[in-house]
Amino acid sequence: MDTDQWIKVIPIVTTIGFGASTLWLSIKQQLDGNKKARREEYKFAKDFFDDLNANPEMHLFARKKGFQAIGRSQYLPPAIIEHLMKFRDPVTALEDYEISKGYLQKTESARPLQLSFGRTFLWSTENAANLLAPHILHVRSYFIFWRSLLGFF
């Protein structure tokens, strides 16, 4: 290789090397951060439940904020999080509750408790076909057009 070629290749190789090392470092930091976050979450949960067992008459504010931190959301009621923590697998129960929260909703009626499907559930079933139909028609028309165009050549 001539000197001119080396002058052109060296910046490209160094840029690729720096990019690869930066990508590797960012992925490594992300994975290490997830480990640290899980460790911190475990330590907090252990300390909170130890405090709760040692002091059942804990102040309501501390109790509420502790359960909201366990549930990772300020929008979940602490009473529900406390109930979900009594299940056999509380982590899965909490995740399932968070996912399914939008599927059912209470409606006012003469009965004491009337449930109906929420907007999220209806969005995912009934309206999906109505929303996708024009797009599917557009894609089909696009392929038919190009197939017919290519068929003439």
N, C-alpha and C positions, 0 to 999 in steps of 0.2 A: 504494500500500500504506500502511496505517496503521502507526503506531508499534508497536502491539501485534503485528501480523503480522511486522514486522521483528525484534522481540524474540524471536519464536518461530523464525524462519527462520535468523537469524545463528548460533546454536549448532549447528544441524544442518549448515549449510554448512561451518563451521569444523571440525566433527568429521569430516566426509567429507574435507575437505582434508588434515587431519592424518593421517587413516588412509591416504589415497592416497599421501602423501609418505612415510610410514613403510613402507608396502609397497614402494614404489619403492626406498627406501634399503636395505631388507633384501635384496631381490632383487639389487641392484647389489653389495652386499657379498658375497653368496653367490657370484656369478659371479666377482668379483675374487679371492675366496678360493680358488676352484677353480683359477684361473690361477696364483696364487702357489704352491699346493700342487704343481701339475704342474711348475712351474719348480724348486722345491726338490727334487722327486723326480728330475728330470733332472740337476741339479747333483750330487746324492748319487750317482746311478748312474755318472755320468761320473767323479767323483773315486774311487769305489770300484773301478771297472774299471781306471782308470789306476794306482791303488795295487796292484791285483792283478797287472797286467802288469809293473810295476816291481819288485815283490817277490813272486815266485811262492811263496816259502817263508813267506808270511804266517802269523801265529799262527792256530791253528785256531779259537780263540774269535772273533777279529776276522773271520775268513773266514765262520764260521757266522752271526754276527750280521749281517754285510753282506748275505749271500744271503737271510736272513730279512727284512731290510728291503727288499730288492729285490722279494721275493715278497709283501710286505705281510702276512705271517702267520708266527707263530712255530710253527705246527703243521705247516707243510710242511717236509720234510727238506731241508737245504741241498744235499745231493747231487742231488736231483731238480731243484731250482731251477737249480743249475749246469748240469745236463744240458739243461734247457729253454732256457737262455740261448744254447745252441749252435745252436738251430734257425734257420731262415731268418727267421721272424717270431716272435721270442721273446715279445713281449707277448701275441699271440693264443694262442701255445702255453701260456703260463702261465695265462691266463684260461680256456682250454678245460680244462686240467688241473684247475683249482680247481672248475669246474662239474661235471666228470665224475667227480670223485673218489669220490662216493658210489654210482655206478652199478655198479661191479664190486668184488668182494672176493675175497681169497684164501681158499681152504678147504683144510683138511688132508686129504690123501688119499695113496694109494700113489704116485701120479704126482708128479713133482717140482713141478709148478705146475698147480694146478687153480683156475680162475676160475668164479665164479657171480655171478648178478645180486644186487646189494645191495638193502637195504631201500628205499632211495630210489627205485630203478627199479621195484621191485614195487609200491611205494605209488602211483606215478604211473600204472601200467597196470592191474594186476589189481584192486586194492582201490578204485580210483576209481569203478568202476561200482557196487560194493557200497555204497559210502558215499553216492553220489549218488542211488541208486534211491529211498530213502524221501523225500528232498527233492523229487524230480521228481514222485512220486506225490502228495505234499502240495500242491504248486503246481497240479497238474492238477485235483485235487479242489476246490481253492479256486476256480479259474476255472469249473469245471462248476457248482458251487454258485451262484455269483453270476450265471452265465448263466441258470440255471434260475429263480432268483429274479426276475431282470429280465424273463424271458420271461412270467411270470405277471402282471406289471403292465401 
